Amino acid sequence: MSEFSGTLYIPNNELGIEEGYYLVNEVVELLREYCDRPEVVRFVADMLEV
């Protein structure tokens, strides 16, 4: 079973999310900021999948 390393890499995308590494709390902020855009929430969820 994989363990989450504490950072998430968001690749270049067309959704308005800056490419880079995000800490867990920053991912939470992203989800809250984009909660009204399901395509962004889905993208972040896909990036979290292991």
N, C-alpha and C positions, 0 to 999 in steps of 0.2 A: 504494500500500500504506500502510495506517495504521500509525502508530508509537504504542506505548504511552506515555502521558504520565508514568507514574510514580505516578499515583494512580488509584484505582478508586472510583467512587461506588456505594454500596449504598443502594438506596431503602428506604422503609418496607416492612417485611415481617412475616410471622407466624412466622418461623423462629427468632427469638431473636437475630438479628444486629442490632446497633445501626445505625441509619441514619447515614450520613455518608461522608466521604472516607477511604480507606485507602491507605497507602503499600504498596509491593510487599511489604516484610517483614511488614507487618500482615496482608496477604492470606495469606501463608504461615502465619502464626500461626493465623488463622481456619481454614484448611484442616486444620492439625494438630489444633486443638481439636475440630473437628467431623468428624474422619475416620470416626467410627463412625455418622454420620448422612448417608447418601448423598443425601438430598433437599437438604441444605444444601450439600454439595460440588457438586451439580449446579447449584444456584442461583448459587453463586459462579462456576462455570465459565460459565454463561450470561451473567453480568455481564461476564466477561472477553472474551467473543466480540466481534470487531470486524467 
